[in-house]
Amino acid sequence: MQRGVYSAGAAMLNAQAQLDVIAQNLANASTTGFKRDGIAFNEALMRTMADFGGNGRSLGEMGAVQAMNVKYTDMEQGTLQVTGNPLDVAIQEEGMFAVQTDQGVRYTRAGSFTLDNTGRLVTQTGQPVLDNRLRPIGPLTGEVLITEAGEVQSEGQAIAQLGVFRGTFSKVGDNNYQSADAAPVATPRLASGAVEGSNVQAVEEMIAMIRTQRVFEMAQRSVTGQEDMTGRLLQILNSR
């Protein structure tokens, strides 16, 4: 098989991976605290295939199979959305809230909290929110609020310190992250009565989707063209 076919095939796989990531980002454009993902590609490949001036070169001229480099999460701060809910809180710096899940302690940027029927502070999906010592917070009664310093108050009395942690985080699904080195922040900087919106920019994602679809189509045409050339060459050789 020609080297160019390998390159084009790799480009198609890379483009499909990128389209999957973009689709996931768009699906979470309204998810509280969501952080968009991206894939770092070999830029030479992208320039060669997606020349918007119509001067893209054939993949057959490229020397080696091109591959994506790494999938990453963009941790840029999302837009602050004021809700007025005293149980909503947004982190205004690096860090994550800690929650208890069936898989153990996980971390999230989604600070839209509520109380369960026992008075514990939980996420919208029912996961207990943890304090700075990784303990559940509650039971809470009466008027409950969370201050900008992370103090959880119930009826005017300090009950717990909301846990905010810094470290190295990796996504595990359900808008949660895992970490092996997360450590509590002594003085977190929070916004009370607000949540952090997703950092997905829908228009930018749509532009990226169009560009990536073009890359996929160009690679597909390259594969088809080279297969046709190979077929004609074989016909010529067989006719001799």
C-alpha positions in Angstrom: 0.0 0.0 0.0 1.3 3.5 -0.8 2.7 5.6 1.9 0.2 8.3 1.1 -2.7 6.0 1.9 -1.3 5.4 5.4 -1.0 9.1 5.9 -4.5 9.8 4.7 -5.9 7.0 6.8 -4.2 8.4 9.9 -5.6 11.8 9.1 -9.1 10.4 8.9 -8.8 8.7 12.2 -7.4 11.9 13.8 -10.2 13.9 12.3 -12.8 11.5 13.6 -11.3 11.7 17.1 -11.4 15.5 16.9 -15.0 15.4 15.8 -15.9 13.2 18.8 -14.3 15.6 21.2 -16.0 18.6 19.6 -19.4 16.8 19.9 -18.8 16.2 23.6 -17.9 19.8 24.1 -21.0 21.1 22.4 -23.2 18.7 24.4 -21.8 20.2 27.6 -21.9 23.9 26.5 -24.5 24.5 29.2 -23.1 22.2 31.9 -22.1 23.9 35.1 -18.3 23.9 35.6 -17.6 21.9 32.5 -14.1 22.2 31.0 -13.7 21.7 27.3 -11.4 19.0 25.9 -9.1 19.4 22.9 -6.6 17.3 20.9 -3.2 18.6 19.9 -2.4 17.6 16.4 0.8 17.8 14.3 0.4 21.4 12.9 2.2 20.5 9.7 -0.6 18.0 8.9 -3.3 20.5 9.6 -1.7 23.2 7.4 -1.1 20.7 4.6 -4.6 19.4 4.5 -6.7 22.4 5.6 -5.3 25.2 3.5 -8.3 27.4 3.2 -6.8 29.1 0.2 -7.3 25.9 -1.8 -3.6 25.1 -2.0 -3.5 22.1 0.2 -1.0 19.5 -0.9 -1.7 15.8 -1.6 -1.2 13.6 1.4 1.0 11.4 -0.8 3.7 14.0 -0.7 4.0 13.7 3.1 6.9 11.7 4.5 5.4 9.9 7.5 2.1 8.9 9.0 0.8 11.8 11.0 -0.9 11.2 14.4 -2.5 13.2 17.1 -0.2 14.1 19.9 -2.3 14.3 23.1 -5.8 14.9 24.4 -6.0 17.7 27.0 -8.5 19.5 29.1 -8.7 23.3 28.9 -8.9 24.6 32.5 -9.7 28.2 31.6 -12.2 29.9 33.9 -15.8 29.8 32.8 -18.2 32.7 33.0 -19.6 33.5 36.4 -23.4 33.1 36.4 -25.2 34.7 39.3 -28.1 32.6 40.7 -28.9 34.1 44.1 -29.1 30.6 45.5 -27.2 30.6 48.9 -26.0 27.0 48.2 -24.5 27.9 44.9 -20.8 28.7 44.9 -18.1 29.2 42.2 -14.4 28.9 42.5 -12.7 32.0 41.2 -9.2 30.5 40.9 -7.6 27.2 40.4 -9.0 24.3 42.4 -11.8 21.8 42.7 -14.6 20.9 45.1 -14.4 17.3 46.5 -17.4 14.9 46.4 -17.9 11.4 47.5 -18.9 8.9 44.8 -19.2 5.1 44.6 -15.7 5.0 43.1 -14.2 7.1 46.0 -13.4 10.7 46.3 -13.7 12.7 43.1 -13.4 16.4 42.2 -15.5 18.8 40.3 -15.9 22.5 39.4 -19.7 22.3 39.5 -20.7 24.2 42.6 -24.5 24.0 42.2 -25.3 22.4 45.6 -28.4 21.4 47.5 -29.5 19.6 50.7 -30.6 15.9 50.7 -33.4 14.6 52.9 -30.9 14.2 55.8 -29.6 17.8 55.6 -26.3 16.9 54.0 -24.8 19.2 51.4 -24.8 17.3 48.1 -24.4 17.9 44.4 -27.4 18.0 42.0 -26.8 14.3 41.4 -26.8 13.4 45.1 -23.1 13.1 45.7 -22.1 14.3 49.2 -19.9 17.4 49.1 -16.8 17.1 51.3 -15.1 19.6 53.6 -11.4 20.4 53.7 -10.7 17.1 55.5 -12.7 15.1 53.1 -15.7 14.6 55.4 -19.4 15.0 54.4 -20.9 18.3 55.4 -24.1 18.2 57.5 -26.7 17.7 58.7 -27.6 21.4 58.1 -30.8 23.0 59.3 -32.5 26.3 59.1 -31.0 29.0 57.0 -27.8 27.7 55.2 -25.3 29.7 53.3 -21.7 29.4 52.0 -19.5 32.4 52.4 -16.9 33.7 49.9 -14.2 32.2 52.2 -15.8 28.8 52.0 -17.3 28.7 55.5 -20.6 26.7 55.6 -23.0 28.3 58.0 -26.2 26.9 59.4 -28.5 29.3 61.3 -25.6 31.7 61.6 -23.2 29.2 63.1 -20.1 27.9 61.3 -20.5 24.2 60.7 -17.7 23.3 58.3 -15.1 24.6 55.8 -16.0 23.7 52.3 -13.2 21.8 50.7 -11.4 23.3 47.8 -8.4 21.4 46.5 -5.5 22.0 44.1 -3.5 19.4 42.4 -3.2 17.5 39.1 -6.6 16.4 37.9 -7.8 14.1 35.1 -11.4 13.6 33.8 -13.2 10.5 34.8 -16.7 11.3 33.4 -19.9 12.8 34.8 -18.1 16.2 35.1 -15.8 14.7 37.7 -12.1 14.4 38.0 -9.6 12.2 39.9 -6.3 13.2 41.5 -3.5 11.5 43.3 -2.0 14.7 44.8 -4.9 17.0 45.6 -4.3 19.2 48.7 -6.7 21.6 50.4 -6.5 25.3 49.8 -6.2 27.2 53.1 -8.0 30.4 51.9 -10.1 29.7 48.8 -11.5 32.5 46.8 -15.2 31.8 46.0 -18.3 33.6 44.7 -21.4 33.0 46.8 -24.8 32.7 45.1 -23.2 32.0 41.7 -21.9 29.1 39.6 -19.2 28.8 37.0 -20.5 28.2 33.6 -19.0 25.9 31.0 -15.9 27.3 29.2 -17.1 25.9 25.9 -17.4 28.6 23.2 -20.1 27.1 21.0 -19.3 29.3 17.9 -15.6 28.4 18.1 -16.5 24.7 18.4 -18.8 24.9 15.4 -16.0 26.5 13.3 -13.6 23.8 14.5 -16.2 21.1 13.5 -16.5 22.5 10.0 -12.7 22.7 9.6 -12.3 19.1 10.9 -15.0 17.8 8.6 -13.2 19.3 5.7 -10.0 17.6 6.8 -11.8 14.3 7.0 -13.3 14.7 3.5 -10.0 15.7 1.9 -8.2 12.7 3.4 -11.1 10.5 2.3 -10.7 11.8 -1.3 -7.0 11.3 -1.1 -7.5 7.6 -0.2 -10.0 7.1 -3.0 -7.8 8.8 -5.5 -4.7 6.8 -4.6 -6.7 3.6 -4.7 -7.9 4.5 -8.2 -4.3 5.2 -9.3 -3.2 1.8 -7.9 -6.0 0.1 -9.7 -5.1 1.7 -13.0 -1.5 0.8 -12.5 -2.3 -2.8 -11.9 -4.5 -2.9 -15.1 -1.6 -1.5 -17.1 0.8 -4.1 -15.7 -1.6 -6.9 -16.3 -2.1 -5.9 -19.9 1.5 -6.2 -20.8 
